[in-house]
Amino acid sequence: MLPITYYFIAHPLVGLGFGLLIALCIHNVFRRQVRIALGLWLLIIIVLFYIKVQVSGDELDGEPTELPAPQLAE
């Protein structure tokens, strides 16, 4: 399965909210409320980007970085 599938299984409320956004977008297209539908489409794209960032998690796989020790003035 795709990683996004595992994300939706682990976070069902995010999946439910995402499904509601898609349903509202389709509903507004049928009601010919184009501006609202475009706004919802933009929100769907933002949520997909958020899920992609959460699924990839590349920044957590590297070596942990530490700040250098402060130099004391003598």
N, C-alpha and C positions, 0 to 999 in steps of 0.2 A: 504494500500500500504506500501511498505517497505520505510524506511527512505532515502535510496539511491535514490529512485524514486522522492521523494520530493526535494532532493538536485539537481537532474538533471533538474527538472522543474524550480527550482529557479535560476539555473545557466546553461542556455542552451548552452553557448559557451564551458563550460567545457565538457558537454555531447557530443557536436559536435567534439571537439578535441579528446575525448576519442574514439569516433567512428572512426575517421580518423586513430588513432593509430592502432586500431584493423584491419581496412581495409588495411593499409600499411603492417602490419605484415603478413596477409593472402596473399597479393600480392607478398611479398618477399619469402614466402614459395613456392608459385607456380613457381616463377622464379628461385628457388633453390639457393637463396642467404641466406644460413643458418645463417651466422654470423650476418647479419643485422637483420634477423628475431628474433634471440635470443636477440639481443640488444633491439629491440622494445618490445619483450615479457617482458624483465626486466623493461623497462619503463612503460609498462602497469601495472605491479605488483606495482611499486612505486606510480603510480597515484591512483590505488585502495587503497593503504595504506593511501595516503593523503586524499582521500574522506572518508575513514572509520574514520580517526581522526576528520575530519570536521563534520561528521554526529554525532559521539558519543558525543563530547563536554562535557565529564564528568567533566573535570577540572573546568568548569564554574559554576557548580551547587552547589558547597559547600559554606560554610561560608567564607566571604572575610577575608583574613588574613592581619594583619597590623604589621608593624615592631614595636618593643618596643621603647618607648620614650628614647632618649639618656640620660644617667646619667651625670650630670654635676659634675665636680670635685670641692670639697669644699676646 
